[in-house]
Amino acid sequence: MELFNVYPIVNITPVKALGAKLWDDQGQEYLDFYGGHAVISIGHSHPHYVQRLTEQLQNIGFYSNSVQIPIQTQLAHKLGQVSGYEDYALFLCNSGAEANENALKLASFHTGKTRVVAFKGAFHGRTSGAVAATDNPKIVAPFNAGHAISFVDYDLKAVAEILHGGDVCAVIIEPIQGVGGIIMPSDEFLQGLSLLCGAHNVLLIADEVQSGYGRSGKFFAHQHAGIRPDIISVAKGMGNGFPIGGILIAPHLKASYGLLGTTFGGNHLACAAALAVLEVIEAEALVAHAAELGQYLRQELAANAGAEEIRGRGLMVGIKYDFPIKDVRDKLLSEHHIFVGNASDPTVLRLLPPLNITKAEVDRFLEALYALTGKMVEAVPQASALD
């Protein structure tokens, strides 16, 4: 049997990783400025993370949700405390797509309605409802295309017109679009959207799968706008590489037996991984670090990268050029041994490094980028420039 060939693969085989560095089977070191699609939040092979998983595996790795699993409650309490959502409930699953699928299902159950409003450029996953709400017809199979989805721009009037139809159960939005190219709705738009949803008995779902867990310089990117969505979906950085996802659910949404379910979601190992992530984020103040170092990175790029636009918040950064970035991305990897990402917009370079990336590692990336784009690195600012 062969693998089903759906991924374009670079000819690199990582065999070891630590912090923001990877090593391949030839001993070559790489700087990870992409974190495997924003998954590596606390750095590769963090000692506390390794210890937590090892100790858990030596006791019990899995049993189903038909028994008491106290570590799930520990995770829910810790996540509520660190995120500021202590009054919300947590449903655990295995991935971002599954989190969004359950969020949409819960919204439809709660409202009794079917239509979903999503936004142009959105990416919410590849399962049935999540991919229908993803603005990419190439990955939507005919089987998935039967969902009632309305795609709109960041236009409150356009949203209001659809909500007036009375059949909308949910509006789903990425507070920062990742795959779309680090596109951000304004804080004012998010505030207006929240008010509109409340006025029409429509649930607001914040897809924080990529932008959550401190990446934006706040625990959740929507917190920059001061709103509280009805449902928040999480994954990626939640487990630092261990498959886990979930939805945070507002207290006015009530649970009942059988409403949602999963076999593997919330298993002992996944919860141990997720707890380790939260403990490291808190102990090492990684949310504040992402805000501080992200500001430095974006300021340096704005001054020296020769780009049309520098986008993002915290350590979720997009660099938009007036040319396709494929050659730059390829040469960063082949010549400078730095992993970076792209986006659906071929002119955007996407940066999603581990939240504990160091300033020296940021400067190494900047030097490589400037060398490739013909820009010279200016004198490194003093530490006060990070404030």
Sequence and secondary structure as in RCSB ss.txt:
>XXXX:A:sequence
MELFNVYPIVNITPVKALGAKLWDDQGQEYLDFYGGHAVISIGHSHPHYVQRLTEQLQNIGFYSNSVQIPIQTQL
AHKLGQVSGYEDYALFLCNSGAEANENALKLASFHTGKTRVVAFKGAFHGRTSGAVAATDNPKIVAPFNAGHAIS
FVDYDLKAVAEILHGGDVCAVIIEPIQGVGGIIMPSDEFLQGLSLLCGAHNVLLIADEVQSGYGRSGKFFAHQHA
GIRPDIISVAKGMGNGFPIGGILIAPHLKASYGLLGTTFGGNHLACAAALAVLEVIEAEALVAHAAELGQYLRQE
LAANAGAEEIRGRGLMVGIKYDFPIKDVRDKLLSEHHIFVGNASDPTVLRLLPPLNITKAEVDRFLEALYALTGK
MVEAVPQASALD
>XXXX:A:secstr
      S   S  EEEEEBTEEEETT  EEEESSHHHHT SS BT HHHHHHHHHHHHH     TTS  HHHHHH
HHHHHHHHT TTSEEEEESSHHHHHHHHHHHHHHHH   EEEEETT    SSHHHHHTSS GGG  GGGTTS EE
EE S HHHHHHHHTTS EEEEEE SSBTTTTSB   HHHHHHHHHHHHHTT EEEEE TTTTTTTTSSSSGGGGG
T   SEEEE GGGTTTS  EEEEE TTS   TTSS  SSTT HHHHHHHHHHHHHHHHTTHHHHHHHHHHHHHHH
HHHHS  SEEEEETTEEEEE SS  HHHHHHHHHTT EE B  SSTTEEEE   TT  HHHHHHHHHHHHHHHT 
       GGGG 
